[in-house]
Amino acid sequence: MNRKEFLSDCSRMGFAGIALSLFPWLESCTEKAQQELSGELARIGIIGTGSRGLFHVQHLLQMPNVDVVALCDNYRPHLEDAAQYYPDAKLYDDYRRLLDDKNVQGVIITTPLYLHGRMTLDALSAGKRVFCEKSMAFTLDEALEVYNRRKELGGVLLIGQQRLFDPKYIKAMQMIHEGVIGDVVGVRNYWYRNNNWRREVPSPELERHINWRLYSEYSRGLMTELACHQLQNGSWAMGMLPEQVMGSGHLVHWTNEDERDVYDTVSAIFTYPNGVNMTFESIISNKHYGMGEQILGTKGTIDLVTAMHYTDEPAPKGSGMDQLIAQIESGIMSNSVFAGTSWAAETATLAPGIPIMPNVKVVSGESSVGAEADGSKELLEAFIHAVITGKQPEKVLEESYYATQFALLADMAMHENKILRLDDKYKVLYQPLKMR
């Protein structure tokens, strides 16, 4: 189901009005919003034309209201790759010259993380409407500066947190907020791959230029590259922000490959004010489980990635004691030591899952470049609408801001071996994306 089909279904169910109150950033998807774009053209400059930049190019080519008029990259082969799609675009090797181009209305920033904050600040100051890839910034202070600059200038700023625009996530959150899975009691996130996270380098002097993800002076590793996408799941589901985070990270497998100092194995636990924990794990030397994002409730579970709903009901037939006796008789258990007057089998539910919507395309998580039907196209469409109209989509920047801050905080907790809380000076107004 694509975005238009989803919204059409919402309309038929009488859900459209509620949807916009719950998810106001979807206003750009309405017929009225599309009419606002009629005959208008967003003039876009792209800063950073590597793999992620070209991924966005593939979506932009499908949009009728976009003209990419400028391209910028300080690595000539990447710039030439992008220029094949837009032969009339002006080419720059310095982003500041692109920002001086009066013909550019909005910019898409897809550069290494350490450049995000500075480039975004400069672009906002130049009066450009900005889309910047996640994470928002390289440090807590820089993220706050970016947020405050956007607020001060009143411009447009969107960050690459595409799950907020993915129809299956929107539908899942609607169900969670309506109490379909009961009270949320846990959030589980993981992202496993089996690769060394490096890219081929044509010459040694380009090592850190191309493989910046491996070095802490340019990257914050798995937390900002992967976890930031998933950290908003808990806040979106529960309507609150974490109180504290603890974590552990290590170089476990890829220790002799190069001089990398970014962890290849990380685990983090985020605790919410109500005591609920959200976990995140990532390993890049095993991929059996791929990517998973589950919201766990007292009545069931929703898997966000596969758009499946699993119920804990009906309960197993027979008493706990009946189950124990049956397992001993069948040889599953030879004996049991227990205290008290009751016992229940601690086994996973065998209840089959139910799709929350038809024709869902599952994202495996094998690549960081992007995937079909993951909300990226819808996010870019919202940005193009904002470039043309000058309207900042509601609430999404705050979600992106906190996803960045808690990803950075978790990385700090791993390196410092401490339980950390976000200092009050970094807190901005947060309006929960929750129905009830």
N, C-alpha and C positions, 0 to 999 in steps of 0.2 A: 504493500500500500504506500503510495507516494503522498506528499504533503497535501496536494490538492484533493485527492481522494479522501484522505483523513478528514480534512476540513469540511468536505462535502457531506461525509457521513455524520460529522458533528452537527451540521446544519439540519440534516434530516431527523436527527434525534432530539432537536431542540437544545443542543449543547453549545451552540456557537457563542451565545451571549456569556454563558458561564466560562467558556474556554478563554475568552479574552480577559475576563476578570481574574482568572487564575494564572493565565500565561499571557500577560499584556504585550510581551515582545513579539507575539505572533500577529500583531495588528498588520504587519507588512504583508501577511499572507491573504488578507481579505480582498474581495472584489473591489471595494472602495480604494484600498491602497494601490492595487494594480492600475486602477483608472488614473491615479495620481501620476503614474509613470508614463502614461500615454504620450508619445511624441518627445519624451525627455531622454537625455543621454548622459550617463555618468562618465566623466573623463578620469580614468584611473591610471596611476603609476604604480608599478610593482618594484619594491626594493628587496632584492634577494630572489634570484631566479634559479636556484637549485631544485632539488627534488620536490620539496613542498611547494615552492613557487610554481613549478610546472603542473603540479597537481591542481592548484587553484586555477591555472590557466585553462585546463580542460573543462572546468565548470563555467568559467567566464565566457568561453567560446559558445556556450549554449544559451547565453542570456542576450536578449535583443536590445536591452537598454544600457549596454556597456561598450565603451570604446577605450581600449588600453592604449594610451598615447605616449607613455614613457616607461622605460625599463632600466633598471640599475643593478649592476653586480660588479664587484672588483675582481672577479674571476672570469676572464674573457670567454672561455668555453661555455660556461653556464649562460652568459649574456647572449651569445650567439644562438644557443639552443632556443631560448625564448623568442628571439627576434624572428625566427622562422615562422612563428605563428602571427606575429604582428610586425610585418616588414616596414610599415609606415611609422612605427613608434620611434621616438627619440631615444638614443642610447646614452647612458651615463655610467661612469665608474666611480662617482662620488655622490652619495645620496643627498648631500646638501645642495648640489646643483639641481637635482631633480626637484627638491622642495622649492627652489627658486623659480621653477617653471610655472608661470601663471596659468597655463592651460590645464594643469593638473588640479582636479577638485579633491580627489580622495586618493589615499595611498594604502597599499597592502604590503605589510612588512613581514617577510619570511626569512629572516636572518638568524644567525646563532643567538642563543639566549642572552649572552652578555651585552648584546647591542640593542635589545628590545627597548629597554627603558629610555636610553639616550635618544634613539631614533624617534620613539613615540613622542617624547617631550618636544623635540625639535619640530616634528611634523605638526603637532597641535599648535605650537607657537607660530608656525608659518601659516596657520589658518586652514590646514588640510583636515579633511575628515578621514579618520584612521581606523583601519583594521590591522591588528597586530596578532601574530600567532602566539599561542601559549608557550611558556608562561609569560605573565605580564611584565616581569622584570627580574633582575638578577639578585636583588637584595630586598629585604623588608622595607628599608628606607626609600629605595628607588621606586618600589611599587606604590608606596604612599604618596610620593611626589607626583607620580604619573596620575594617580587618582585625583589628587587635589588640583593639578593643572587642568585636567578636563573639566572639573567642577568649576574652577575659576573662570575659564574661558567659555564654557558652555558649548563646546564643540561635540563632535560625534566620535566615540571610541568604542569599538567592539574588539573582544579578544577571542581567539580560536577555541572556544569551549562549545563544540558543536552539539553535544548531547542535549542541550536546551532546545535544539531545533529538530531533533530526531523524533518523528512521529511515534515510534514504538516506546520511547522514553516518556513522551508526553502522555500517551495512553496509560502506561504503567503507573505514572505518578498520580493520574486521575483516580485510578483504582485504589492505590495506597491511601490517598487522602480521603476516599469514601469509606475506608475501613474494611475493604475486601479481605485483607490479610490480618486484620485485627491491629493490635498495637505493635509498632515496630520495636523489636527487642534486639536487633543486631543488623549490621551491614558488613558484607563480606566482599572484598575486591582482590583480584589477583590478575597478574599479567605475566605469563611465562613465554619465553622464546629460547631458541637454541642457535645463537650466532654470537660472534665476538664483537658485534656492534661497530665494526670498522668498515670503512669504504676504501676502495682502491685509490692509491695516491700515485699520480703520474711522475712525481719527483719528490725527493725527501723534504725539500724546503716547504712543501705544501701540506705536510703531515697535520699540523695543528689547524691549518686553515680549513681542511676538509673534514678531519676527524675531531672537530672541536668537542663533540659530545663526550669524549674520553678523558678530558682534562678539566680539572676543577676551576682553573682560571677563566674558563669560557662556559662551563656547564655546571648544573647542579644534579646532573645524572638522572637516575630513574624516577625520582620524585617529581621533578619538573617536566621531564620528557613524557612520562606515562601517567604517574599517579594523579597529576593535576586534573586529568580528564575525569577521574573517578571520585575524587574527594568531594565533589559537590553532590554526589548521589545521596549521601547520608543527610546532608543539610537540606536538600530538596525534599527528601522523603519525610523528614521529621520536623522541618520548619525551625531549625535552630542550628547554631554553630558549635563546633567542638570547644571544650574547655581546656583540654591539655592533650599533649602528644608525647609518646615515647617511641623509641625505635632502635633498630640495630642494623648496621650495614657493613659489608666486608667485600674485599676482593677475594673470591673463593677459587674460581677456576681460571679466569683469564689473567693469570699473574705473570706469565713469562712471554707474553706476546709483544709487549711494547712498554713504554713508560707511563701508561695510563695510571691515573689515581682516582678515577670515578668507580664507585662500587658496582659489582656485577650481581650482587645479591642484597636485597633490602627487605625489611619487615617493619611495619609501623602500626601502632594502635592509637586511635583517636578516641577520646572519651568525651561524651556529651554531658550536659548538666543533669540529665535524668538518669545517668549511669550507663546508658547504652554505649557499646563499643563499636567502632568501625575499624576494620582491619584492611591493610594493604600489604601485599607481598609481590615481589617481582624477582625472578631469576632468569638470567639470559644464557643459561647452559643446559636447560631442559624445557621442552615445550609441550609435554603431554597434555596438560590441562588447558593450554592456550590462555584465553582471556575470559574472566568471569566477573559478574557484578550481580550480587544477590541482596535483596532486601528481605529480611527475615522477620516474620510477624507471629503473633500468638495463634493465628488461624491458618497460616500458610506462608508461602514464599513466592516472590516474583523474581525471576531471572531477567534482568534488564537486557542483557546481550542477546538472548534467544527469544525474548518476548514470550516467555512461558510462565504460567501460573500453576503452582503446586499447592494443594491443600493438605493440611494435616488431618482433615476430617474426611470420611468417618473414622472413628477410632477402631483399633483392632478388636475383633470379636473375642469374647472370653476375658476372664480376669487375668491379672498379672500372674497369679499363681498357676492358673491353667496353662498359660503360655510357658512358664518355667517347667512344669511337669512334662509337657509335650516335647520340649527341647531336650530334656534329660532322657526321655523314653526313645527319642529318635536318634540319640547319640551325638546331638549337636553340643551338648554340655554333659560332662560326666558328673559334676557335682557343683554346688553353689554355696558360698558363704554369704549370708545376708543377716541384717539386723532389722528389727521392727516387725511389723505384721503384714507388710505388703512388698511386692516386687513387681517391676515392669521391665520388659525387654528394652534395652537401649539400642534400638536398630533404626536405620533410616526408613522413612516412610516410603512405601512402594506405590503410593498414589500416582497415577499417570498425570503428566502435565497437560495443561490446556492452553493453546495459543491465545494470547490476549487480542490479537488482530490477525487477519489473513495475509498471506504472501509476504511474510517478513524475510528480509535478507539479513543473514547473520554475518557479523563482522568477526573474523577470527582473531585479529590482533597481531598477526604475524609481521605486519609491516607498520612502521611509523609514518610512512609517506601518506597514507590515507586509504580509504576504502569506499566502495560504492554504497550509497544509501546509509551513510552514517550521520547525516545531518549537516555535512559540510556545505553542500550546495545550498540548502535552505538558509544557512548562516550567511553565506555570501550574498544571497538574494536580499536578505534583510539589510546587509551593509549597503548594497547598491541603492535600495530604497532610501536609506538614511542619507547617503551622499546626495541624492537628488532632492530630497525634501528637507534635509537639515534636522530631522527629528531623531533624537537619541532614543533607542528602544529602552523601555523601562526595566529596571531591576537586573538586567543581565550583567552590567559592569560590576555591580557589587558581588554577584556570584563568582565572576571571574577573578575579582580582586581577592576574595577570601580563599578561593582554590589555590591561587598563587601563594598567598601568605602562609597557608597551612602546609603546602608542599615544601616551601623554604624552611618553615619551622621544623618540620619532620626531618629534613636533611641536617639541620643544626643539631637536633636531638640525637641523631645517630653519631655524629662526629664528637659531640660533647659528652655522650653517654649520660644524658640527663632527661628528666621529665620536664617539658617546657610548656609554658602558657604564653599566649600572645599578649604582649604588653599593651596596656590601655591606649598608648599613644598611636598604635596602629589600627585601632578600631574605628570603623566608619559606620554610618547608619545602615542597618541591615533590615530589610523587609522580607520576612519569610515567604517563600513560594509555596504556601500550604493552604489547603482548602478549608480545614476545620481547626 
